[in-house]
Amino acid sequence: RGITLLIITSSPGGAYSNWFCSIFNADLALSVTMTAFSTILSIGMLPLNVLIYSRISFGSDVVNSLDWTSLGISLVVVVTAITLGLFISK
């Protein structure tokens, strides 16, 4: 199924944006800030985007068969690991 591709394309990005800004002397601080905000917003927007786009593309049968609990647990684990890493590094 195409759900995996849907989840990947709904995920936030920005690493390449920061790299291009660094190469071309653009506003790197702005790029990093926008990447941080999009990552924070993705906690709620990723499941919402997957829900909306999968209903449009595949119908409610596929949406009901998805394991939303695992998706939520994965997001919590990633956010917790990043948060702990930030606090430990200080």
HTML snippet that shows the backbone in 3Dmol.js (N, CA, C, O; Angstrom):
<script src="https://3Dmol.org/build/3Dmol-min.js"></script>
<div id="view" style="width:600px;height:400px;position:relative"></div>
<script>
const pdb = `
ATOM      1  N   ARG A   1       0.830  -1.188   0.000  1.00  0.00           N
ATOM      2  CA  ARG A   1       0.000   0.000   0.000  1.00  0.00           C
ATOM      3  C   ARG A   1       0.873   1.249   0.000  1.00  0.00           C
ATOM      4  O   ARG A   1       2.081   1.168   0.221  1.00  0.00           O
ATOM      5  N   GLY A   2       0.274   2.376  -0.243  1.00  0.00           N
ATOM      6  CA  GLY A   2       1.009   3.621  -0.315  1.00  0.00           C
ATOM      7  C   GLY A   2       1.014   4.416   0.978  1.00  0.00           C
ATOM      8  O   GLY A   2       1.407   5.582   0.983  1.00  0.00           O
ATOM      9  N   ILE A   3       0.581   3.799   2.081  1.00  0.00           N
ATOM     10  CA  ILE A   3       0.514   4.522   3.355  1.00  0.00           C
ATOM     11  C   ILE A   3       1.905   4.930   3.825  1.00  0.00           C
ATOM     12  O   ILE A   3       2.077   6.017   4.377  1.00  0.00           O
ATOM     13  N   THR A   4       2.894   4.073   3.613  1.00  0.00           N
ATOM     14  CA  THR A   4       4.254   4.395   4.047  1.00  0.00           C
ATOM     15  C   THR A   4       4.764   5.651   3.344  1.00  0.00           C
ATOM     16  O   THR A   4       5.346   6.528   3.983  1.00  0.00           O
ATOM     17  N   LEU A   5       4.549   5.738   2.054  1.00  0.00           N
ATOM     18  CA  LEU A   5       4.958   6.927   1.304  1.00  0.00           C
ATOM     19  C   LEU A   5       4.191   8.153   1.782  1.00  0.00           C
ATOM     20  O   LEU A   5       4.750   9.247   1.852  1.00  0.00           O
ATOM     21  N   LEU A   6       2.935   7.979   2.107  1.00  0.00           N
ATOM     22  CA  LEU A   6       2.112   9.071   2.625  1.00  0.00           C
ATOM     23  C   LEU A   6       2.659   9.594   3.952  1.00  0.00           C
ATOM     24  O   LEU A   6       2.704  10.804   4.174  1.00  0.00           O
ATOM     25  N   ILE A   7       3.071   8.691   4.826  1.00  0.00           N
ATOM     26  CA  ILE A   7       3.634   9.100   6.124  1.00  0.00           C
ATOM     27  C   ILE A   7       4.970   9.801   5.930  1.00  0.00           C
ATOM     28  O   ILE A   7       5.240  10.805   6.589  1.00  0.00           O
ATOM     29  N   ILE A   8       5.805   9.293   5.041  1.00  0.00           N
ATOM     30  CA  ILE A   8       7.121   9.906   4.805  1.00  0.00           C
ATOM     31  C   ILE A   8       6.966  11.316   4.230  1.00  0.00           C
ATOM     32  O   ILE A   8       7.670  12.240   4.639  1.00  0.00           O
ATOM     33  N   THR A   9       6.042  11.473   3.281  1.00  0.00           N
ATOM     34  CA  THR A   9       5.876  12.799   2.680  1.00  0.00           C
ATOM     35  C   THR A   9       5.173  13.777   3.609  1.00  0.00           C
ATOM     36  O   THR A   9       5.261  14.988   3.407  1.00  0.00           O
ATOM     37  N   SER A  10       4.477  13.274   4.623  1.00  0.00           N
ATOM     38  CA  SER A  10       3.843  14.160   5.606  1.00  0.00           C
ATOM     39  C   SER A  10       4.799  14.558   6.726  1.00  0.00           C
ATOM     40  O   SER A  10       4.498  15.454   7.514  1.00  0.00           O
ATOM     41  N   SER A  11       5.935  13.900   6.794  1.00  0.00           N
ATOM     42  CA  SER A  11       6.907  14.190   7.851  1.00  0.00           C
ATOM     43  C   SER A  11       7.638  15.498   7.573  1.00  0.00           C
ATOM     44  O   SER A  11       7.839  15.873   6.418  1.00  0.00           O
ATOM     45  N   PRO A  12       8.034  16.190   8.639  1.00  0.00           N
ATOM     46  CA  PRO A  12       8.729  17.459   8.426  1.00  0.00           C
ATOM     47  C   PRO A  12      10.145  17.235   7.913  1.00  0.00           C
ATOM     48  O   PRO A  12      10.760  16.201   8.174  1.00  0.00           O
ATOM     49  N   GLY A  13      10.638  18.197   7.197  1.00  0.00           N
ATOM     50  CA  GLY A  13      12.003  18.131   6.701  1.00  0.00           C
ATOM     51  C   GLY A  13      12.712  19.431   7.030  1.00  0.00           C
ATOM     52  O   GLY A  13      12.183  20.257   7.774  1.00  0.00           O
ATOM     53  N   GLY A  14      13.862  19.613   6.503  1.00  0.00           N
ATOM     54  CA  GLY A  14      14.551  20.869   6.729  1.00  0.00           C
ATOM     55  C   GLY A  14      16.050  20.745   6.787  1.00  0.00           C
ATOM     56  O   GLY A  14      16.750  21.757   6.744  1.00  0.00           O
ATOM     57  N   ALA A  15      16.563  19.545   6.884  1.00  0.00           N
ATOM     58  CA  ALA A  15      18.013  19.385   6.969  1.00  0.00           C
ATOM     59  C   ALA A  15      18.683  19.901   5.701  1.00  0.00           C
ATOM     60  O   ALA A  15      19.712  20.573   5.772  1.00  0.00           O
ATOM     61  N   TYR A  16      18.109  19.594   4.549  1.00  0.00           N
ATOM     62  CA  TYR A  16      18.687  20.090   3.307  1.00  0.00           C
ATOM     63  C   TYR A  16      18.532  21.604   3.190  1.00  0.00           C
ATOM     64  O   TYR A  16      19.399  22.278   2.633  1.00  0.00           O
ATOM     65  N   SER A  17      17.451  22.127   3.704  1.00  0.00           N
ATOM     66  CA  SER A  17      17.251  23.577   3.686  1.00  0.00           C
ATOM     67  C   SER A  17      18.363  24.272   4.467  1.00  0.00           C
ATOM     68  O   SER A  17      18.931  25.263   4.008  1.00  0.00           O
ATOM     69  N   ASN A  18      18.666  23.744   5.645  1.00  0.00           N
ATOM     70  CA  ASN A  18      19.736  24.327   6.460  1.00  0.00           C
ATOM     71  C   ASN A  18      21.083  24.213   5.750  1.00  0.00           C
ATOM     72  O   ASN A  18      21.900  25.132   5.811  1.00  0.00           O
ATOM     73  N   TRP A  19      21.308  23.105   5.088  1.00  0.00           N
ATOM     74  CA  TRP A  19      22.566  22.900   4.370  1.00  0.00           C
ATOM     75  C   TRP A  19      22.687  23.874   3.203  1.00  0.00           C
ATOM     76  O   TRP A  19      23.744  24.471   2.998  1.00  0.00           O
ATOM     77  N   PHE A  20      21.592  24.038   2.429  1.00  0.00           N
ATOM     78  CA  PHE A  20      21.619  24.991   1.308  1.00  0.00           C
ATOM     79  C   PHE A  20      21.821  26.420   1.807  1.00  0.00           C
ATOM     80  O   PHE A  20      22.541  27.200   1.185  1.00  0.00           O
ATOM     81  N   CYS A  21      21.188  26.761   2.925  1.00  0.00           N
ATOM     82  CA  CYS A  21      21.372  28.106   3.484  1.00  0.00           C
ATOM     83  C   CYS A  21      22.825  28.334   3.875  1.00  0.00           C
ATOM     84  O   CYS A  21      23.368  29.420   3.671  1.00  0.00           O
ATOM     85  N   SER A  22      23.447  27.311   4.434  1.00  0.00           N
ATOM     86  CA  SER A  22      24.846  27.426   4.823  1.00  0.00           C
ATOM     87  C   SER A  22      25.745  27.604   3.601  1.00  0.00           C
ATOM     88  O   SER A  22      26.670  28.416   3.625  1.00  0.00           O
ATOM     89  N   ILE A  23      25.482  26.860   2.548  1.00  0.00           N
ATOM     90  CA  ILE A  23      26.307  26.942   1.339  1.00  0.00           C
ATOM     91  C   ILE A  23      26.172  28.300   0.657  1.00  0.00           C
ATOM     92  O   ILE A  23      27.170  28.886   0.237  1.00  0.00           O
ATOM     93  N   PHE A  24      24.938  28.804   0.544  1.00  0.00           N
ATOM     94  CA  PHE A  24      24.688  30.016  -0.224  1.00  0.00           C
ATOM     95  C   PHE A  24      24.612  31.282   0.629  1.00  0.00           C
ATOM     96  O   PHE A  24      24.128  32.315   0.165  1.00  0.00           O
ATOM     97  N   ASN A  25      25.089  31.205   1.875  1.00  0.00           N
ATOM     98  CA  ASN A  25      25.118  32.354   2.789  1.00  0.00           C
ATOM     99  C   ASN A  25      23.756  33.007   2.978  1.00  0.00           C
ATOM    100  O   ASN A  25      23.647  34.232   3.038  1.00  0.00           O
ATOM    101  N   ALA A  26      22.721  32.183   3.071  1.00  0.00           N
ATOM    102  CA  ALA A  26      21.381  32.708   3.357  1.00  0.00           C
ATOM    103  C   ALA A  26      21.225  32.832   4.874  1.00  0.00           C
ATOM    104  O   ALA A  26      22.182  32.617   5.619  1.00  0.00           O
ATOM    105  N   ASP A  27      20.049  33.170   5.318  1.00  0.00           N
ATOM    106  CA  ASP A  27      19.789  33.369   6.743  1.00  0.00           C
ATOM    107  C   ASP A  27      19.650  32.005   7.423  1.00  0.00           C
ATOM    108  O   ASP A  27      18.555  31.447   7.494  1.00  0.00           O
ATOM    109  N   LEU A  28      20.761  31.480   7.919  1.00  0.00           N
ATOM    110  CA  LEU A  28      20.788  30.154   8.517  1.00  0.00           C
ATOM    111  C   LEU A  28      19.979  30.103   9.804  1.00  0.00           C
ATOM    112  O   LEU A  28      19.316  29.101  10.075  1.00  0.00           O
ATOM    113  N   ALA A  29      20.023  31.160  10.599  1.00  0.00           N
ATOM    114  CA  ALA A  29      19.269  31.189  11.861  1.00  0.00           C
ATOM    115  C   ALA A  29      17.770  31.080  11.593  1.00  0.00           C
ATOM    116  O   ALA A  29      17.063  30.367  12.306  1.00  0.00           O
ATOM    117  N   LEU A  30      17.288  31.773  10.583  1.00  0.00           N
ATOM    118  CA  LEU A  30      15.875  31.695  10.229  1.00  0.00           C
ATOM    119  C   LEU A  30      15.517  30.292   9.764  1.00  0.00           C
ATOM    120  O   LEU A  30      14.466  29.769  10.134  1.00  0.00           O
ATOM    121  N   SER A  31      16.366  29.681   8.968  1.00  0.00           N
ATOM    122  CA  SER A  31      16.108  28.335   8.472  1.00  0.00           C
ATOM    123  C   SER A  31      16.049  27.320   9.612  1.00  0.00           C
ATOM    124  O   SER A  31      15.174  26.454   9.627  1.00  0.00           O
ATOM    125  N   VAL A  32      16.964  27.424  10.553  1.00  0.00           N
ATOM    126  CA  VAL A  32      16.984  26.502  11.694  1.00  0.00           C
ATOM    127  C   VAL A  32      15.750  26.721  12.569  1.00  0.00           C
ATOM    128  O   VAL A  32      15.156  25.758  13.054  1.00  0.00           O
ATOM    129  N   THR A  33      15.364  27.973  12.770  1.00  0.00           N
ATOM    130  CA  THR A  33      14.177  28.277  13.570  1.00  0.00           C
ATOM    131  C   THR A  33      12.916  27.726  12.918  1.00  0.00           C
ATOM    132  O   THR A  33      12.070  27.142  13.594  1.00  0.00           O
ATOM    133  N   MET A  34      12.788  27.908  11.618  1.00  0.00           N
ATOM    134  CA  MET A  34      11.608  27.395  10.925  1.00  0.00           C
ATOM    135  C   MET A  34      11.586  25.864  10.928  1.00  0.00           C
ATOM    136  O   MET A  34      10.514  25.267  11.021  1.00  0.00           O
ATOM    137  N   THR A  35      12.737  25.231  10.827  1.00  0.00           N
ATOM    138  CA  THR A  35      12.808  23.779  10.911  1.00  0.00           C
ATOM    139  C   THR A  35      12.375  23.302  12.292  1.00  0.00           C
ATOM    140  O   THR A  35      11.658  22.309  12.412  1.00  0.00           O
ATOM    141  N   ALA A  36      12.808  24.006  13.331  1.00  0.00           N
ATOM    142  CA  ALA A  36      12.421  23.634  14.695  1.00  0.00           C
ATOM    143  C   ALA A  36      10.911  23.756  14.887  1.00  0.00           C
ATOM    144  O   ALA A  36      10.284  22.864  15.459  1.00  0.00           O
ATOM    145  N   PHE A  37      10.323  24.857  14.414  1.00  0.00           N
ATOM    146  CA  PHE A  37       8.880  25.039  14.558  1.00  0.00           C
ATOM    147  C   PHE A  37       8.096  24.001  13.765  1.00  0.00           C
ATOM    148  O   PHE A  37       7.093  23.484  14.256  1.00  0.00           O
ATOM    149  N   SER A  38       8.532  23.691  12.557  1.00  0.00           N
ATOM    150  CA  SER A  38       7.812  22.688  11.765  1.00  0.00           C
ATOM    151  C   SER A  38       7.917  21.311  12.408  1.00  0.00           C
ATOM    152  O   SER A  38       6.983  20.514  12.315  1.00  0.00           O
ATOM    153  N   THR A  39       9.038  21.021  13.058  1.00  0.00           N
ATOM    154  CA  THR A  39       9.183  19.745  13.749  1.00  0.00           C
ATOM    155  C   THR A  39       8.262  19.676  14.956  1.00  0.00           C
ATOM    156  O   THR A  39       7.653  18.637  15.210  1.00  0.00           O
ATOM    157  N   ILE A  40       8.155  20.769  15.702  1.00  0.00           N
ATOM    158  CA  ILE A  40       7.266  20.798  16.864  1.00  0.00           C
ATOM    159  C   ILE A  40       5.806  20.672  16.422  1.00  0.00           C
ATOM    160  O   ILE A  40       5.038  19.926  17.029  1.00  0.00           O
ATOM    161  N   LEU A  41       5.428  21.388  15.383  1.00  0.00           N
ATOM    162  CA  LEU A  41       4.056  21.323  14.886  1.00  0.00           C
ATOM    163  C   LEU A  41       3.713  19.951  14.306  1.00  0.00           C
ATOM    164  O   LEU A  41       2.545  19.565  14.268  1.00  0.00           O
ATOM    165  N   SER A  42       4.724  19.223  13.860  1.00  0.00           N
ATOM    166  CA  SER A  42       4.460  17.921  13.247  1.00  0.00           C
ATOM    167  C   SER A  42       3.928  16.899  14.240  1.00  0.00           C
ATOM    168  O   SER A  42       3.358  15.887  13.834  1.00  0.00           O
ATOM    169  N   ILE A  43       4.104  17.145  15.531  1.00  0.00           N
ATOM    170  CA  ILE A  43       3.586  16.221  16.541  1.00  0.00           C
ATOM    171  C   ILE A  43       2.080  16.045  16.374  1.00  0.00           C
ATOM    172  O   ILE A  43       1.569  14.932  16.498  1.00  0.00           O
ATOM    173  N   GLY A  44       1.380  17.117  16.099  1.00  0.00           N
ATOM    174  CA  GLY A  44      -0.053  17.023  15.890  1.00  0.00           C
ATOM    175  C   GLY A  44      -0.455  16.955  14.438  1.00  0.00           C
ATOM    176  O   GLY A  44      -1.458  16.332  14.090  1.00  0.00           O
ATOM    177  N   MET A  45       0.330  17.601  13.584  1.00  0.00           N
ATOM    178  CA  MET A  45      -0.062  17.693  12.175  1.00  0.00           C
ATOM    179  C   MET A  45       0.207  16.404  11.389  1.00  0.00           C
ATOM    180  O   MET A  45      -0.515  16.115  10.435  1.00  0.00           O
ATOM    181  N   LEU A  46       1.212  15.637  11.763  1.00  0.00           N
ATOM    182  CA  LEU A  46       1.507  14.401  11.039  1.00  0.00           C
ATOM    183  C   LEU A  46       0.331  13.422  11.101  1.00  0.00           C
ATOM    184  O   LEU A  46      -0.117  12.958  10.052  1.00  0.00           O
ATOM    185  N   PRO A  47      -0.184  13.091  12.286  1.00  0.00           N
ATOM    186  CA  PRO A  47      -1.337  12.181  12.301  1.00  0.00           C
ATOM    187  C   PRO A  47      -2.562  12.769  11.597  1.00  0.00           C
ATOM    188  O   PRO A  47      -3.315  12.042  10.949  1.00  0.00           O
ATOM    189  N   LEU A  48      -2.762  14.076  11.722  1.00  0.00           N
ATOM    190  CA  LEU A  48      -3.892  14.713  11.063  1.00  0.00           C
ATOM    191  C   LEU A  48      -3.753  14.635   9.543  1.00  0.00           C
ATOM    192  O   LEU A  48      -4.717  14.312   8.849  1.00  0.00           O
ATOM    193  N   ASN A  49      -2.565  14.928   9.023  1.00  0.00           N
ATOM    194  CA  ASN A  49      -2.330  14.830   7.576  1.00  0.00           C
ATOM    195  C   ASN A  49      -2.510  13.403   7.068  1.00  0.00           C
ATOM    196  O   ASN A  49      -3.125  13.185   6.025  1.00  0.00           O
ATOM    197  N   VAL A  50      -1.976  12.437   7.803  1.00  0.00           N
ATOM    198  CA  VAL A  50      -2.119  11.044   7.388  1.00  0.00           C
ATOM    199  C   VAL A  50      -3.594  10.649   7.381  1.00  0.00           C
ATOM    200  O   VAL A  50      -4.047   9.964   6.464  1.00  0.00           O
ATOM    201  N   LEU A  51      -4.337  11.071   8.387  1.00  0.00           N
ATOM    202  CA  LEU A  51      -5.768  10.768   8.447  1.00  0.00           C
ATOM    203  C   LEU A  51      -6.517  11.379   7.269  1.00  0.00           C
ATOM    204  O   LEU A  51      -7.293  10.691   6.605  1.00  0.00           O
ATOM    205  N   ILE A  52      -6.297  12.641   7.010  1.00  0.00           N
ATOM    206  CA  ILE A  52      -7.004  13.328   5.922  1.00  0.00           C
ATOM    207  C   ILE A  52      -6.630  12.748   4.567  1.00  0.00           C
ATOM    208  O   ILE A  52      -7.508  12.403   3.775  1.00  0.00           O
ATOM    209  N   TYR A  53      -5.332  12.639   4.292  1.00  0.00           N
ATOM    210  CA  TYR A  53      -4.896  12.187   2.972  1.00  0.00           C
ATOM    211  C   TYR A  53      -5.208  10.717   2.726  1.00  0.00           C
ATOM    212  O   TYR A  53      -5.516  10.334   1.597  1.00  0.00           O
ATOM    213  N   SER A  54      -5.134   9.893   3.758  1.00  0.00           N
ATOM    214  CA  SER A  54      -5.455   8.478   3.555  1.00  0.00           C
ATOM    215  C   SER A  54      -6.949   8.286   3.324  1.00  0.00           C
ATOM    216  O   SER A  54      -7.342   7.414   2.549  1.00  0.00           O
ATOM    217  N   ARG A  55      -7.783   9.078   3.976  1.00  0.00           N
ATOM    218  CA  ARG A  55      -9.224   8.991   3.707  1.00  0.00           C
ATOM    219  C   ARG A  55      -9.544   9.420   2.282  1.00  0.00           C
ATOM    220  O   ARG A  55     -10.382   8.813   1.615  1.00  0.00           O
ATOM    221  N   ILE A  56      -8.878  10.459   1.828  1.00  0.00           N
ATOM    222  CA  ILE A  56      -9.119  10.933   0.456  1.00  0.00           C
ATOM    223  C   ILE A  56      -8.609   9.909  -0.562  1.00  0.00           C
ATOM    224  O   ILE A  56      -9.287   9.615  -1.546  1.00  0.00           O
ATOM    225  N   SER A  57      -7.421   9.373  -0.322  1.00  0.00           N
ATOM    226  CA  SER A  57      -6.784   8.488  -1.304  1.00  0.00           C
ATOM    227  C   SER A  57      -7.292   7.050  -1.258  1.00  0.00           C
ATOM    228  O   SER A  57      -7.484   6.428  -2.304  1.00  0.00           O
ATOM    229  N   PHE A  58      -7.511   6.519  -0.064  1.00  0.00           N
ATOM    230  CA  PHE A  58      -7.761   5.091   0.068  1.00  0.00           C
ATOM    231  C   PHE A  58      -9.144   4.737   0.607  1.00  0.00           C
ATOM    232  O   PHE A  58      -9.555   3.582   0.500  1.00  0.00           O
ATOM    233  N   GLY A  59      -9.858   5.671   1.170  1.00  0.00           N
ATOM    234  CA  GLY A  59     -11.168   5.375   1.733  1.00  0.00           C
ATOM    235  C   GLY A  59     -11.081   5.023   3.206  1.00  0.00           C
ATOM    236  O   GLY A  59      -9.992   4.853   3.754  1.00  0.00           O
ATOM    237  N   SER A  60     -12.230   4.915   3.836  1.00  0.00           N
ATOM    238  CA  SER A  60     -12.268   4.699   5.283  1.00  0.00           C
ATOM    239  C   SER A  60     -11.872   3.280   5.679  1.00  0.00           C
ATOM    240  O   SER A  60     -11.534   3.052   6.841  1.00  0.00           O
ATOM    241  N   ASP A  61     -11.901   2.310   4.749  1.00  0.00           N
ATOM    242  CA  ASP A  61     -11.498   0.936   5.084  1.00  0.00           C
ATOM    243  C   ASP A  61     -10.043   0.898   5.537  1.00  0.00           C
ATOM    244  O   ASP A  61      -9.712   0.287   6.553  1.00  0.00           O
ATOM    245  N   VAL A  62      -9.192   1.551   4.780  1.00  0.00           N
ATOM    246  CA  VAL A  62      -7.763   1.553   5.085  1.00  0.00           C
ATOM    247  C   VAL A  62      -7.492   2.358   6.348  1.00  0.00           C
ATOM    248  O   VAL A  62      -6.662   1.966   7.168  1.00  0.00           O
ATOM    249  N   VAL A  63      -8.184   3.476   6.509  1.00  0.00           N
ATOM    250  CA  VAL A  63      -7.982   4.325   7.687  1.00  0.00           C
ATOM    251  C   VAL A  63      -8.327   3.557   8.957  1.00  0.00           C
ATOM    252  O   VAL A  63      -7.618   3.667   9.958  1.00  0.00           O
ATOM    253  N   ASN A  64      -9.381   2.800   8.928  1.00  0.00           N
ATOM    254  CA  ASN A  64      -9.784   2.036  10.109  1.00  0.00           C
ATOM    255  C   ASN A  64      -8.821   0.893  10.399  1.00  0.00           C
ATOM    256  O   ASN A  64      -8.740   0.440  11.541  1.00  0.00           O
ATOM    257  N   SER A  65      -8.093   0.416   9.399  1.00  0.00           N
ATOM    258  CA  SER A  65      -7.164  -0.693   9.611  1.00  0.00           C
ATOM    259  C   SER A  65      -5.771  -0.228  10.066  1.00  0.00           C
ATOM    260  O   SER A  65      -4.939  -1.056  10.436  1.00  0.00           O
ATOM    261  N   LEU A  66      -5.513   1.073  10.041  1.00  0.00           N
ATOM    262  CA  LEU A  66      -4.200   1.570  10.473  1.00  0.00           C
ATOM    263  C   LEU A  66      -4.057   1.468  11.984  1.00  0.00           C
ATOM    264  O   LEU A  66      -5.035   1.571  12.725  1.00  0.00           O
ATOM    265  N   ASP A  67      -2.831   1.265  12.421  1.00  0.00           N
ATOM    266  CA  ASP A  67      -2.546   1.161  13.855  1.00  0.00           C
ATOM    267  C   ASP A  67      -2.157   2.542  14.380  1.00  0.00           C
ATOM    268  O   ASP A  67      -0.976   2.883  14.450  1.00  0.00           O
ATOM    269  N   TRP A  68      -3.162   3.326  14.745  1.00  0.00           N
ATOM    270  CA  TRP A  68      -2.937   4.702  15.191  1.00  0.00           C
ATOM    271  C   TRP A  68      -2.205   4.745  16.526  1.00  0.00           C
ATOM    272  O   TRP A  68      -1.480   5.701  16.803  1.00  0.00           O
ATOM    273  N   THR A  69      -2.383   3.728  17.348  1.00  0.00           N
ATOM    274  CA  THR A  69      -1.692   3.684  18.640  1.00  0.00           C
ATOM    275  C   THR A  69      -0.183   3.597  18.430  1.00  0.00           C
ATOM    276  O   THR A  69       0.578   4.297  19.098  1.00  0.00           O
ATOM    277  N   SER A  70       0.250   2.747  17.512  1.00  0.00           N
ATOM    278  CA  SER A  70       1.688   2.621  17.236  1.00  0.00           C
ATOM    279  C   SER A  70       2.271   3.916  16.687  1.00  0.00           C
ATOM    280  O   SER A  70       3.394   4.289  17.027  1.00  0.00           O
ATOM    281  N   LEU A  71       1.508   4.602  15.837  1.00  0.00           N
ATOM    282  CA  LEU A  71       1.976   5.879  15.303  1.00  0.00           C
ATOM    283  C   LEU A  71       2.144   6.895  16.434  1.00  0.00           C
ATOM    284  O   LEU A  71       3.137   7.621  16.479  1.00  0.00           O
ATOM    285  N   GLY A  72       1.175   6.942  17.343  1.00  0.00           N
ATOM    286  CA  GLY A  72       1.262   7.856  18.481  1.00  0.00           C
ATOM    287  C   GLY A  72       2.420   7.522  19.398  1.00  0.00           C
ATOM    288  O   GLY A  72       3.134   8.417  19.852  1.00  0.00           O
ATOM    289  N   ILE A  73       2.615   6.231  19.675  1.00  0.00           N
ATOM    290  CA  ILE A  73       3.731   5.808  20.533  1.00  0.00           C
ATOM    291  C   ILE A  73       5.060   6.164  19.884  1.00  0.00           C
ATOM    292  O   ILE A  73       5.979   6.616  20.568  1.00  0.00           O
ATOM    293  N   SER A  74       5.173   5.968  18.583  1.00  0.00           N
ATOM    294  CA  SER A  74       6.411   6.317  17.875  1.00  0.00           C
ATOM    295  C   SER A  74       6.712   7.806  17.982  1.00  0.00           C
ATOM    296  O   SER A  74       7.858   8.196  18.206  1.00  0.00           O
ATOM    297  N   LEU A  75       5.692   8.631  17.823  1.00  0.00           N
ATOM    298  CA  LEU A  75       5.899  10.074  17.942  1.00  0.00           C
ATOM    299  C   LEU A  75       6.328  10.462  19.351  1.00  0.00           C
ATOM    300  O   LEU A  75       7.215  11.297  19.524  1.00  0.00           O
ATOM    301  N   VAL A  76       5.699   9.856  20.363  1.00  0.00           N
ATOM    302  CA  VAL A  76       6.070  10.165  21.748  1.00  0.00           C
ATOM    303  C   VAL A  76       7.504   9.739  22.035  1.00  0.00           C
ATOM    304  O   VAL A  76       8.241  10.463  22.704  1.00  0.00           O
ATOM    305  N   VAL A  77       7.905   8.581  21.542  1.00  0.00           N
ATOM    306  CA  VAL A  77       9.274   8.097  21.760  1.00  0.00           C
ATOM    307  C   VAL A  77      10.291   9.033  21.114  1.00  0.00           C
ATOM    308  O   VAL A  77      11.304   9.369  21.728  1.00  0.00           O
ATOM    309  N   VAL A  78      10.031   9.449  19.896  1.00  0.00           N
ATOM    310  CA  VAL A  78      10.968  10.345  19.197  1.00  0.00           C
ATOM    311  C   VAL A  78      11.068  11.692  19.916  1.00  0.00           C
ATOM    312  O   VAL A  78      12.168  12.199  20.131  1.00  0.00           O
ATOM    313  N   VAL A  79       9.932  12.267  20.286  1.00  0.00           N
ATOM    314  CA  VAL A  79       9.944  13.573  20.961  1.00  0.00           C
ATOM    315  C   VAL A  79      10.632  13.461  22.318  1.00  0.00           C
ATOM    316  O   VAL A  79      11.402  14.344  22.695  1.00  0.00           O
ATOM    317  N   THR A  80      10.364  12.397  23.045  1.00  0.00           N
ATOM    318  CA  THR A  80      11.004  12.206  24.352  1.00  0.00           C
ATOM    319  C   THR A  80      12.516  12.053  24.201  1.00  0.00           C
ATOM    320  O   THR A  80      13.275  12.640  24.972  1.00  0.00           O
ATOM    321  N   ALA A  81      12.956  11.280  23.226  1.00  0.00           N
ATOM    322  CA  ALA A  81      14.397  11.086  23.018  1.00  0.00           C
ATOM    323  C   ALA A  81      15.084  12.395  22.655  1.00  0.00           C
ATOM    324  O   ALA A  81      16.169  12.688  23.157  1.00  0.00           O
ATOM    325  N   ILE A  82      14.464  13.175  21.793  1.00  0.00           N
ATOM    326  CA  ILE A  82      15.053  14.461  21.414  1.00  0.00           C
ATOM    327  C   ILE A  82      15.108  15.406  22.601  1.00  0.00           C
ATOM    328  O   ILE A  82      16.112  16.084  22.817  1.00  0.00           O
ATOM    329  N   THR A  83      14.026  15.451  23.372  1.00  0.00           N
ATOM    330  CA  THR A  83      13.980  16.330  24.554  1.00  0.00           C
ATOM    331  C   THR A  83      15.033  15.934  25.575  1.00  0.00           C
ATOM    332  O   THR A  83      15.749  16.789  26.097  1.00  0.00           O
ATOM    333  N   LEU A  84      15.128  14.646  25.861  1.00  0.00           N
ATOM    334  CA  LEU A  84      16.148  14.195  26.799  1.00  0.00           C
ATOM    335  C   LEU A  84      17.550  14.480  26.301  1.00  0.00           C
ATOM    336  O   LEU A  84      18.419  14.861  27.085  1.00  0.00           O
ATOM    337  N   GLY A  85      17.782  14.302  25.022  1.00  0.00           N
ATOM    338  CA  GLY A  85      19.091  14.600  24.448  1.00  0.00           C
ATOM    339  C   GLY A  85      19.448  16.075  24.588  1.00  0.00           C
ATOM    340  O   GLY A  85      20.597  16.419  24.862  1.00  0.00           O
ATOM    341  N   LEU A  86      18.453  16.947  24.397  1.00  0.00           N
ATOM    342  CA  LEU A  86      18.710  18.381  24.559  1.00  0.00           C
ATOM    343  C   LEU A  86      19.056  18.733  25.999  1.00  0.00           C
ATOM    344  O   LEU A  86      19.965  19.525  26.245  1.00  0.00           O
ATOM    345  N   PHE A  87      18.338  18.150  26.945  1.00  0.00           N
ATOM    346  CA  PHE A  87      18.621  18.458  28.350  1.00  0.00           C
ATOM    347  C   PHE A  87      19.927  17.853  28.829  1.00  0.00           C
ATOM    348  O   PHE A  87      20.634  18.464  29.631  1.00  0.00           O
ATOM    349  N   ILE A  88      20.257  16.669  28.353  1.00  0.00           N
ATOM    350  CA  ILE A  88      21.508  16.031  28.750  1.00  0.00           C
ATOM    351  C   ILE A  88      22.712  16.762  28.178  1.00  0.00           C
ATOM    352  O   ILE A  88      23.754  16.841  28.828  1.00  0.00           O
ATOM    353  N   SER A  89      22.582  17.295  26.977  1.00  0.00           N
ATOM    354  CA  SER A  89      23.720  17.967  26.335  1.00  0.00           C
ATOM    355  C   SER A  89      24.073  19.298  27.000  1.00  0.00           C
ATOM    356  O   SER A  89      25.176  19.811  26.811  1.00  0.00           O
ATOM    357  N   LYS A  90      23.171  19.843  27.755  1.00  0.00           N
ATOM    358  CA  LYS A  90      23.444  21.124  28.427  1.00  0.00           C
ATOM    359  C   LYS A  90      24.177  20.851  29.668  1.00  0.00           C
ATOM    360  O   LYS A  90      24.515  21.780  30.401  1.00  0.00           O
TER     361      LYS A  90
END
`;
const viewer = $3Dmol.createViewer("view");
viewer.addModel(pdb, "pdb");
viewer.setStyle({}, {cartoon: {color: "spectrum"}});
viewer.zoomTo();
viewer.render();
</script>
